[in-house]
């Protein structure tokens, strides 16, 4: 995963009352609930690529087939 993506994942985990992740078929956004749900970050990858990078980030031996 990209460094900025990891930073935002950690922010979201540490502040679930403030940040919510919205998953769409063509993007994954972080919204700030304190700012009226406004999008504050968009992950660089989505779909299969995001799932693969996320699995690798949490330590799984994963690869694309």
mmCIF file of the N, C-alpha and C atoms, coordinates in Angstrom:
data_MODEL
# 
_entry.id   MODEL 
# 
loop_
_atom_site.group_PDB 
_atom_site.id 
_atom_site.type_symbol 
_atom_site.label_atom_id 
_atom_site.label_alt_id 
_atom_site.label_comp_id 
_atom_site.label_asym_id 
_atom_site.label_entity_id 
_atom_site.label_seq_id 
_atom_site.pdbx_PDB_ins_code 
_atom_site.Cartn_x 
_atom_site.Cartn_y 
_atom_site.Cartn_z 
_atom_site.occupancy 
_atom_site.B_iso_or_equiv 
_atom_site.pdbx_formal_charge 
_atom_site.auth_seq_id 
_atom_site.auth_comp_id 
_atom_site.auth_asym_id 
_atom_site.auth_atom_id 
_atom_site.pdbx_PDB_model_num 
ATOM 1   N N  . UNK A 1 1  ? 0.844   -1.185  0.000   1.00 0.00 ? 1  UNK A N  1 
ATOM 2   C CA . UNK A 1 1  ? 0.000   0.000   0.000   1.00 0.00 ? 1  UNK A CA 1 
ATOM 3   C C  . UNK A 1 1  ? 0.883   1.240   0.000   1.00 0.00 ? 1  UNK A C  1 
ATOM 4   N N  . UNK A 1 2  ? 0.333   2.281   -0.520  1.00 0.00 ? 2  UNK A N  1 
ATOM 5   C CA . UNK A 1 2  ? 1.037   3.552   -0.510  1.00 0.00 ? 2  UNK A CA 1 
ATOM 6   C C  . UNK A 1 2  ? 1.068   4.110   0.917   1.00 0.00 ? 2  UNK A C  1 
ATOM 7   N N  . UNK A 1 3  ? 2.121   4.829   1.241   1.00 0.00 ? 3  UNK A N  1 
ATOM 8   C CA . UNK A 1 3  ? 2.306   5.352   2.597   1.00 0.00 ? 3  UNK A CA 1 
ATOM 9   C C  . UNK A 1 3  ? 1.112   6.186   3.055   1.00 0.00 ? 3  UNK A C  1 
ATOM 10  N N  . UNK A 1 4  ? 0.610   7.043   2.195   1.00 0.00 ? 4  UNK A N  1 
ATOM 11  C CA . UNK A 1 4  ? -0.519  7.905   2.545   1.00 0.00 ? 4  UNK A CA 1 
ATOM 12  C C  . UNK A 1 4  ? -1.781  7.069   2.793   1.00 0.00 ? 4  UNK A C  1 
ATOM 13  N N  . UNK A 1 5  ? -1.962  5.994   2.004   1.00 0.00 ? 5  UNK A N  1 
ATOM 14  C CA . UNK A 1 5  ? -3.104  5.103   2.220   1.00 0.00 ? 5  UNK A CA 1 
ATOM 15  C C  . UNK A 1 5  ? -3.034  4.470   3.606   1.00 0.00 ? 5  UNK A C  1 
ATOM 16  N N  . UNK A 1 6  ? -1.855  4.019   3.989   1.00 0.00 ? 6  UNK A N  1 
ATOM 17  C CA . UNK A 1 6  ? -1.652  3.402   5.309   1.00 0.00 ? 6  UNK A CA 1 
ATOM 18  C C  . UNK A 1 6  ? -1.943  4.421   6.411   1.00 0.00 ? 6  UNK A C  1 
ATOM 19  N N  . UNK A 1 7  ? -1.471  5.639   6.238   1.00 0.00 ? 7  UNK A N  1 
ATOM 20  C CA . UNK A 1 7  ? -1.728  6.695   7.230   1.00 0.00 ? 7  UNK A CA 1 
ATOM 21  C C  . UNK A 1 7  ? -3.226  6.898   7.426   1.00 0.00 ? 7  UNK A C  1 
ATOM 22  N N  . UNK A 1 8  ? -3.969  6.933   6.324   1.00 0.00 ? 8  UNK A N  1 
ATOM 23  C CA . UNK A 1 8  ? -5.409  7.155   6.419   1.00 0.00 ? 8  UNK A CA 1 
ATOM 24  C C  . UNK A 1 8  ? -6.136  5.940   6.998   1.00 0.00 ? 8  UNK A C  1 
ATOM 25  N N  . UNK A 1 9  ? -5.689  4.743   6.685   1.00 0.00 ? 9  UNK A N  1 
ATOM 26  C CA . UNK A 1 9  ? -6.283  3.556   7.307   1.00 0.00 ? 9  UNK A CA 1 
ATOM 27  C C  . UNK A 1 9  ? -6.126  3.618   8.819   1.00 0.00 ? 9  UNK A C  1 
ATOM 28  N N  . UNK A 1 10 ? -4.934  3.981   9.265   1.00 0.00 ? 10 UNK A N  1 
ATOM 29  C CA . UNK A 1 10 ? -4.674  4.079   10.703  1.00 0.00 ? 10 UNK A CA 1 
ATOM 30  C C  . UNK A 1 10 ? -5.524  5.179   11.346  1.00 0.00 ? 10 UNK A C  1 
ATOM 31  N N  . UNK A 1 11 ? -5.650  6.329   10.663  1.00 0.00 ? 11 UNK A N  1 
ATOM 32  C CA . UNK A 1 11 ? -6.504  7.411   11.183  1.00 0.00 ? 11 UNK A CA 1 
ATOM 33  C C  . UNK A 1 11 ? -7.934  6.931   11.353  1.00 0.00 ? 11 UNK A C  1 
ATOM 34  N N  . UNK A 1 12 ? -8.421  6.202   10.350  1.00 0.00 ? 12 UNK A N  1 
ATOM 35  C CA . UNK A 1 12 ? -9.804  5.713   10.386  1.00 0.00 ? 12 UNK A CA 1 
ATOM 36  C C  . UNK A 1 12 ? -10.002 4.699   11.504  1.00 0.00 ? 12 UNK A C  1 
ATOM 37  N N  . UNK A 1 13 ? -9.032  3.833   11.719  1.00 0.00 ? 13 UNK A N  1 
ATOM 38  C CA . UNK A 1 13 ? -9.119  2.845   12.790  1.00 0.00 ? 13 UNK A CA 1 
ATOM 39  C C  . UNK A 1 13 ? -9.111  3.518   14.160  1.00 0.00 ? 13 UNK A C  1 
ATOM 40  N N  . UNK A 1 14 ? -8.304  4.562   14.309  1.00 0.00 ? 14 UNK A N  1 
ATOM 41  C CA . UNK A 1 14 ? -8.157  5.235   15.600  1.00 0.00 ? 14 UNK A CA 1 
ATOM 42  C C  . UNK A 1 14 ? -9.287  6.211   15.893  1.00 0.00 ? 14 UNK A C  1 
ATOM 43  N N  . UNK A 1 15 ? -10.005 6.655   14.857  1.00 0.00 ? 15 UNK A N  1 
ATOM 44  C CA . UNK A 1 15 ? -11.053 7.667   15.024  1.00 0.00 ? 15 UNK A CA 1 
ATOM 45  C C  . UNK A 1 15 ? -12.337 7.280   14.288  1.00 0.00 ? 15 UNK A C  1 
ATOM 46  N N  . UNK A 1 16 ? -12.952 6.137   14.621  1.00 0.00 ? 16 UNK A N  1 
ATOM 47  C CA . UNK A 1 16 ? -14.135 5.703   13.879  1.00 0.00 ? 16 UNK A CA 1 
ATOM 48  C C  . UNK A 1 16 ? -15.343 6.624   14.052  1.00 0.00 ? 16 UNK A C  1 
ATOM 49  N N  . UNK A 1 17 ? -15.346 7.401   15.143  1.00 0.00 ? 17 UNK A N  1 
ATOM 50  C CA . UNK A 1 17 ? -16.448 8.343   15.341  1.00 0.00 ? 17 UNK A CA 1 
ATOM 51  C C  . UNK A 1 17 ? -16.309 9.571   14.451  1.00 0.00 ? 17 UNK A C  1 
ATOM 52  N N  . UNK A 1 18 ? -15.109 9.787   13.919  1.00 0.00 ? 18 UNK A N  1 
ATOM 53  C CA . UNK A 1 18 ? -14.873 10.950  13.059  1.00 0.00 ? 18 UNK A CA 1 
ATOM 54  C C  . UNK A 1 18 ? -14.795 10.579  11.584  1.00 0.00 ? 18 UNK A C  1 
ATOM 55  N N  . UNK A 1 19 ? -14.116 9.478   11.268  1.00 0.00 ? 19 UNK A N  1 
ATOM 56  C CA . UNK A 1 19 ? -13.892 9.106   9.865   1.00 0.00 ? 19 UNK A CA 1 
ATOM 57  C C  . UNK A 1 19 ? -14.659 7.849   9.490   1.00 0.00 ? 19 UNK A C  1 
ATOM 58  N N  . UNK A 1 20 ? -15.247 7.885   8.314   1.00 0.00 ? 20 UNK A N  1 
ATOM 59  C CA . UNK A 1 20 ? -15.963 6.728   7.785   1.00 0.00 ? 20 UNK A CA 1 
ATOM 60  C C  . UNK A 1 20 ? -15.466 6.482   6.364   1.00 0.00 ? 20 UNK A C  1 
ATOM 61  N N  . UNK A 1 21 ? -15.261 5.212   6.025   1.00 0.00 ? 21 UNK A N  1 
ATOM 62  C CA . UNK A 1 21 ? -14.800 4.851   4.687   1.00 0.00 ? 21 UNK A CA 1 
ATOM 63  C C  . UNK A 1 21 ? -16.004 4.423   3.865   1.00 0.00 ? 21 UNK A C  1 
ATOM 64  N N  . UNK A 1 22 ? -16.144 5.027   2.700   1.00 0.00 ? 22 UNK A N  1 
ATOM 65  C CA . UNK A 1 22 ? -17.204 4.688   1.771   1.00 0.00 ? 22 UNK A CA 1 
ATOM 66  C C  . UNK A 1 22 ? -16.599 3.972   0.576   1.00 0.00 ? 22 UNK A C  1 
ATOM 67  N N  . UNK A 1 23 ? -17.133 2.780   0.290   1.00 0.00 ? 23 UNK A N  1 
ATOM 68  C CA . UNK A 1 23 ? -16.617 1.951   -0.789  1.00 0.00 ? 23 UNK A CA 1 
ATOM 69  C C  . UNK A 1 23 ? -17.617 1.965   -1.937  1.00 0.00 ? 23 UNK A C  1 
ATOM 70  N N  . UNK A 1 24 ? -17.150 2.370   -3.096  1.00 0.00 ? 24 UNK A N  1 
ATOM 71  C CA . UNK A 1 24 ? -17.957 2.393   -4.315  1.00 0.00 ? 24 UNK A CA 1 
ATOM 72  C C  . UNK A 1 24 ? -17.290 1.461   -5.314  1.00 0.00 ? 24 UNK A C  1 
ATOM 73  N N  . UNK A 1 25 ? -17.922 1.216   -6.435  1.00 0.00 ? 25 UNK A N  1 
ATOM 74  C CA . UNK A 1 25 ? -17.323 0.314   -7.418  1.00 0.00 ? 25 UNK A CA 1 
ATOM 75  C C  . UNK A 1 25 ? -16.116 0.917   -8.128  1.00 0.00 ? 25 UNK A C  1 
ATOM 76  N N  . UNK A 1 26 ? -15.936 2.221   -8.050  1.00 0.00 ? 26 UNK A N  1 
ATOM 77  C CA . UNK A 1 26 ? -14.791 2.827   -8.739  1.00 0.00 ? 26 UNK A CA 1 
ATOM 78  C C  . UNK A 1 26 ? -13.972 3.778   -7.874  1.00 0.00 ? 26 UNK A C  1 
ATOM 79  N N  . UNK A 1 27 ? -14.197 3.752   -6.554  1.00 0.00 ? 27 UNK A N  1 
ATOM 80  C CA . UNK A 1 27 ? -13.362 4.552   -5.650  1.00 0.00 ? 27 UNK A CA 1 
ATOM 81  C C  . UNK A 1 27 ? -13.633 4.152   -4.204  1.00 0.00 ? 27 UNK A C  1 
ATOM 82  N N  . UNK A 1 28 ? -12.689 4.486   -3.349  1.00 0.00 ? 28 UNK A N  1 
ATOM 83  C CA . UNK A 1 28 ? -12.826 4.285   -1.907  1.00 0.00 ? 28 UNK A CA 1 
ATOM 84  C C  . UNK A 1 28 ? -12.422 5.599   -1.253  1.00 0.00 ? 28 UNK A C  1 
ATOM 85  N N  . UNK A 1 29 ? -13.378 6.241   -0.598  1.00 0.00 ? 29 UNK A N  1 
ATOM 86  C CA . UNK A 1 29 ? -13.174 7.558   -0.003  1.00 0.00 ? 29 UNK A CA 1 
ATOM 87  C C  . UNK A 1 29 ? -13.259 7.506   1.509   1.00 0.00 ? 29 UNK A C  1 
ATOM 88  N N  . UNK A 1 30 ? -12.526 8.421   2.146   1.00 0.00 ? 30 UNK A N  1 
ATOM 89  C CA . UNK A 1 30 ? -12.656 8.659   3.579   1.00 0.00 ? 30 UNK A CA 1 
ATOM 90  C C  . UNK A 1 30 ? -13.434 9.965   3.729   1.00 0.00 ? 30 UNK A C  1 
ATOM 91  N N  . UNK A 1 31 ? -14.485 9.921   4.531   1.00 0.00 ? 31 UNK A N  1 
ATOM 92  C CA . UNK A 1 31 ? -15.274 11.116  4.789   1.00 0.00 ? 31 UNK A CA 1 
ATOM 93  C C  . UNK A 1 31 ? -15.134 11.506  6.255   1.00 0.00 ? 31 UNK A C  1 
ATOM 94  N N  . UNK A 1 32 ? -15.088 12.798  6.487   1.00 0.00 ? 32 UNK A N  1 
ATOM 95  C CA . UNK A 1 32 ? -14.964 13.349  7.836   1.00 0.00 ? 32 UNK A CA 1 
ATOM 96  C C  . UNK A 1 32 ? -16.363 13.675  8.341   1.00 0.00 ? 32 UNK A C  1 
ATOM 97  N N  . UNK A 1 33 ? -16.844 12.900  9.301   1.00 0.00 ? 33 UNK A N  1 
ATOM 98  C CA . UNK A 1 33 ? -18.186 13.088  9.823   1.00 0.00 ? 33 UNK A CA 1 
ATOM 99  C C  . UNK A 1 33 ? -18.324 14.391  10.595  1.00 0.00 ? 33 UNK A C  1 
ATOM 100 N N  . UNK A 1 34 ? -17.216 14.939  11.086  1.00 0.00 ? 34 UNK A N  1 
ATOM 101 C CA . UNK A 1 34 ? -17.246 16.229  11.784  1.00 0.00 ? 34 UNK A CA 1 
ATOM 102 C C  . UNK A 1 34 ? -17.375 17.391  10.811  1.00 0.00 ? 34 UNK A C  1 
ATOM 103 N N  . UNK A 1 35 ? -17.146 17.126  9.550   1.00 0.00 ? 35 UNK A N  1 
ATOM 104 C CA . UNK A 1 35 ? -17.230 18.167  8.512   1.00 0.00 ? 35 UNK A CA 1 
ATOM 105 C C  . UNK A 1 35 ? -18.417 17.908  7.593   1.00 0.00 ? 35 UNK A C  1 
ATOM 106 N N  . UNK A 1 36 ? -19.468 17.330  8.140   1.00 0.00 ? 36 UNK A N  1 
ATOM 107 C CA . UNK A 1 36 ? -20.682 17.087  7.372   1.00 0.00 ? 36 UNK A CA 1 
ATOM 108 C C  . UNK A 1 36 ? -20.568 15.926  6.390   1.00 0.00 ? 36 UNK A C  1 
ATOM 109 N N  . UNK A 1 37 ? -19.633 15.037  6.604   1.00 0.00 ? 37 UNK A N  1 
ATOM 110 C CA . UNK A 1 37 ? -19.474 13.880  5.732   1.00 0.00 ? 37 UNK A CA 1 
ATOM 111 C C  . UNK A 1 37 ? -18.717 14.170  4.455   1.00 0.00 ? 37 UNK A C  1 
ATOM 112 N N  . UNK A 1 38 ? -17.983 15.268  4.459   1.00 0.00 ? 38 UNK A N  1 
ATOM 113 C CA . UNK A 1 38 ? -17.219 15.661  3.270   1.00 0.00 ? 38 UNK A CA 1 
ATOM 114 C C  . UNK A 1 38 ? -16.029 14.731  3.047   1.00 0.00 ? 38 UNK A C  1 
ATOM 115 N N  . UNK A 1 39 ? -15.785 14.388  1.797   1.00 0.00 ? 39 UNK A N  1 
ATOM 116 C CA . UNK A 1 39 ? -14.654 13.531  1.445   1.00 0.00 ? 39 UNK A CA 1 
ATOM 117 C C  . UNK A 1 39 ? -13.343 14.265  1.716   1.00 0.00 ? 39 UNK A C  1 
ATOM 118 N N  . UNK A 1 40 ? -12.438 13.584  2.449   1.00 0.00 ? 40 UNK A N  1 
ATOM 119 C CA . UNK A 1 40 ? -11.149 14.193  2.779   1.00 0.00 ? 40 UNK A CA 1 
ATOM 120 C C  . UNK A 1 40 ? -9.970  13.426  2.193   1.00 0.00 ? 40 UNK A C  1 
ATOM 121 N N  . UNK A 1 41 ? -10.236 12.198  1.713   1.00 0.00 ? 41 UNK A N  1 
ATOM 122 C CA . UNK A 1 41 ? -9.156  11.416  1.116   1.00 0.00 ? 41 UNK A CA 1 
ATOM 123 C C  . UNK A 1 41 ? -9.746  10.338  0.217   1.00 0.00 ? 41 UNK A C  1 
ATOM 124 N N  . UNK A 1 42 ? -9.097  10.097  -0.911  1.00 0.00 ? 42 UNK A N  1 
ATOM 125 C CA . UNK A 1 42 ? -9.472  9.016   -1.811  1.00 0.00 ? 42 UNK A CA 1 
ATOM 126 C C  . UNK A 1 42 ? -8.272  8.096   -1.956  1.00 0.00 ? 42 UNK A C  1 
ATOM 127 N N  . UNK A 1 43 ? -8.467  6.829   -1.641  1.00 0.00 ? 43 UNK A N  1 
ATOM 128 C CA . UNK A 1 43 ? -7.381  5.863   -1.775  1.00 0.00 ? 43 UNK A CA 1 
ATOM 129 C C  . UNK A 1 43 ? -6.963  5.763   -3.233  1.00 0.00 ? 43 UNK A C  1 
ATOM 130 N N  . UNK A 1 44 ? -5.686  5.486   -3.459  1.00 0.00 ? 44 UNK A N  1 
ATOM 131 C CA . UNK A 1 44 ? -5.132  5.486   -4.811  1.00 0.00 ? 44 UNK A CA 1 
ATOM 132 C C  . UNK A 1 44 ? -5.590  4.292   -5.629  1.00 0.00 ? 44 UNK A C  1 
ATOM 133 N N  . UNK A 1 45 ? -5.969  3.204   -4.951  1.00 0.00 ? 45 UNK A N  1 
ATOM 134 C CA . UNK A 1 45 ? -6.427  2.019   -5.674  1.00 0.00 ? 45 UNK A CA 1 
ATOM 135 C C  . UNK A 1 45 ? -7.807  1.620   -5.166  1.00 0.00 ? 45 UNK A C  1 
ATOM 136 N N  . UNK A 1 46 ? -8.497  0.803   -5.939  1.00 0.00 ? 46 UNK A N  1 
ATOM 137 C CA . UNK A 1 46 ? -9.819  0.325   -5.545  1.00 0.00 ? 46 UNK A CA 1 
ATOM 138 C C  . UNK A 1 46 ? -10.044 -1.052  -6.154  1.00 0.00 ? 46 UNK A C  1 
ATOM 139 N N  . UNK A 1 47 ? -11.148 -1.661  -5.827  1.00 0.00 ? 47 UNK A N  1 
ATOM 140 C CA . UNK A 1 47 ? -11.495 -2.961  -6.378  1.00 0.00 ? 47 UNK A CA 1 
ATOM 141 C C  . UNK A 1 47 ? -10.513 -4.050  -5.970  1.00 0.00 ? 47 UNK A C  1 
ATOM 142 N N  . UNK A 1 48 ? -10.206 -4.939  -6.931  1.00 0.00 ? 48 UNK A N  1 
ATOM 143 C CA . UNK A 1 48 ? -9.305  -6.059  -6.676  1.00 0.00 ? 48 UNK A CA 1 
ATOM 144 C C  . UNK A 1 48 ? -7.943  -5.593  -6.181  1.00 0.00 ? 48 UNK A C  1 
ATOM 145 N N  . UNK A 1 49 ? -7.451  -4.504  -6.741  1.00 0.00 ? 49 UNK A N  1 
ATOM 146 C CA . UNK A 1 49 ? -6.112  -4.025  -6.372  1.00 0.00 ? 49 UNK A CA 1 
ATOM 147 C C  . UNK A 1 49 ? -6.082  -3.556  -4.914  1.00 0.00 ? 49 UNK A C  1 
ATOM 148 N N  . UNK A 1 50 ? -7.126  -2.878  -4.494  1.00 0.00 ? 50 UNK A N  1 
ATOM 149 C CA . UNK A 1 50 ? -7.191  -2.437  -3.105  1.00 0.00 ? 50 UNK A CA 1 
ATOM 150 C C  . UNK A 1 50 ? -7.270  -3.638  -2.172  1.00 0.00 ? 50 UNK A C  1 
ATOM 151 N N  . UNK A 1 51 ? -8.101  -4.604  -2.522  1.00 0.00 ? 51 UNK A N  1 
ATOM 152 C CA . UNK A 1 51 ? -8.237  -5.805  -1.694  1.00 0.00 ? 51 UNK A CA 1 
ATOM 153 C C  . UNK A 1 51 ? -6.902  -6.534  -1.578  1.00 0.00 ? 51 UNK A C  1 
ATOM 154 N N  . UNK A 1 52 ? -6.197  -6.669  -2.682  1.00 0.00 ? 52 UNK A N  1 
ATOM 155 C CA . UNK A 1 52 ? -4.897  -7.333  -2.667  1.00 0.00 ? 52 UNK A CA 1 
ATOM 156 C C  . UNK A 1 52 ? -3.914  -6.580  -1.775  1.00 0.00 ? 52 UNK A C  1 
ATOM 157 N N  . UNK A 1 53 ? -3.803  -5.270  -1.960  1.00 0.00 ? 53 UNK A N  1 
ATOM 158 C CA . UNK A 1 53 ? -2.872  -4.471  -1.160  1.00 0.00 ? 53 UNK A CA 1 
ATOM 159 C C  . UNK A 1 53 ? -3.244  -4.510  0.322   1.00 0.00 ? 53 UNK A C  1 
ATOM 160 N N  . UNK A 1 54 ? -4.529  -4.504  0.621   1.00 0.00 ? 54 UNK A N  1 
ATOM 161 C CA . UNK A 1 54 ? -4.976  -4.560  2.007   1.00 0.00 ? 54 UNK A CA 1 
ATOM 162 C C  . UNK A 1 54 ? -4.606  -5.903  2.640   1.00 0.00 ? 54 UNK A C  1 
ATOM 163 N N  . UNK A 1 55 ? -4.818  -6.994  1.919   1.00 0.00 ? 55 UNK A N  1 
ATOM 164 C CA . UNK A 1 55 ? -4.437  -8.315  2.423   1.00 0.00 ? 55 UNK A CA 1 
ATOM 165 C C  . UNK A 1 55 ? -2.934  -8.398  2.658   1.00 0.00 ? 55 UNK A C  1 
ATOM 166 N N  . UNK A 1 56 ? -2.160  -7.869  1.735   1.00 0.00 ? 56 UNK A N  1 
ATOM 167 C CA . UNK A 1 56 ? -0.712  -7.870  1.897   1.00 0.00 ? 56 UNK A CA 1 
ATOM 168 C C  . UNK A 1 56 ? -0.303  -7.007  3.085   1.00 0.00 ? 56 UNK A C  1 
ATOM 169 N N  . UNK A 1 57 ? -0.956  -5.872  3.261   1.00 0.00 ? 57 UNK A N  1 
ATOM 170 C CA . UNK A 1 57 ? -0.650  -4.969  4.371   1.00 0.00 ? 57 UNK A CA 1 
ATOM 171 C C  . UNK A 1 57 ? -0.883  -5.635  5.726   1.00 0.00 ? 57 UNK A C  1 
ATOM 172 N N  . UNK A 1 58 ? -1.932  -6.440  5.825   1.00 0.00 ? 58 UNK A N  1 
ATOM 173 C CA . UNK A 1 58 ? -2.212  -7.078  7.120   1.00 0.00 ? 58 UNK A CA 1 
ATOM 174 C C  . UNK A 1 58 ? -1.404  -8.359  7.298   1.00 0.00 ? 58 UNK A C  1 
ATOM 175 N N  . UNK A 1 59 ? -0.530  -8.661  6.339   1.00 0.00 ? 59 UNK A N  1 
ATOM 176 C CA . UNK A 1 59 ? 0.403   -9.755  6.523   1.00 0.00 ? 59 UNK A CA 1 
ATOM 177 C C  . UNK A 1 59 ? 0.086   -11.053 5.809   1.00 0.00 ? 59 UNK A C  1 
ATOM 178 N N  . UNK A 1 60 ? -0.924  -11.063 4.970   1.00 0.00 ? 60 UNK A N  1 
ATOM 179 C CA . UNK A 1 60 ? -1.271  -12.281 4.237   1.00 0.00 ? 60 UNK A CA 1 
ATOM 180 C C  . UNK A 1 60 ? -0.353  -12.473 3.050   1.00 0.00 ? 60 UNK A C  1 
ATOM 181 N N  . UNK A 1 61 ? -0.080  -13.721 2.726   1.00 0.00 ? 61 UNK A N  1 
ATOM 182 C CA . UNK A 1 61 ? 0.672   -14.069 1.526   1.00 0.00 ? 61 UNK A CA 1 
ATOM 183 C C  . UNK A 1 61 ? -0.360  -14.121 0.397   1.00 0.00 ? 61 UNK A C  1 
ATOM 184 N N  . UNK A 1 62 ? -0.567  -13.012 -0.293  1.00 0.00 ? 62 UNK A N  1 
ATOM 185 C CA . UNK A 1 62 ? -1.607  -12.892 -1.307  1.00 0.00 ? 62 UNK A CA 1 
ATOM 186 C C  . UNK A 1 62 ? -1.018  -12.413 -2.623  1.00 0.00 ? 62 UNK A C  1 
ATOM 187 N N  . UNK A 1 63 ? -1.618  -12.855 -3.711  1.00 0.00 ? 63 UNK A N  1 
ATOM 188 C CA . UNK A 1 63 ? -1.170  -12.445 -5.047  1.00 0.00 ? 63 UNK A CA 1 
ATOM 189 C C  . UNK A 1 63 ? -2.363  -12.435 -5.989  1.00 0.00 ? 63 UNK A C  1 
ATOM 190 N N  . UNK A 1 64 ? -2.272  -11.684 -7.048  1.00 0.00 ? 64 UNK A N  1 
ATOM 191 C CA . UNK A 1 64 ? -3.321  -11.598 -8.062  1.00 0.00 ? 64 UNK A CA 1 
ATOM 192 C C  . UNK A 1 64 ? -3.251  -12.817 -8.971  1.00 0.00 ? 64 UNK A C  1 
ATOM 193 N N  . UNK A 1 65 ? -4.402  -13.366 -9.314  1.00 0.00 ? 65 UNK A N  1 
ATOM 194 C CA . UNK A 1 65 ? -4.448  -14.507 -10.252 1.00 0.00 ? 65 UNK A CA 1 
ATOM 195 C C  . UNK A 1 65 ? -5.183  -14.116 -11.507 1.00 0.00 ? 65 UNK A C  1 
# 
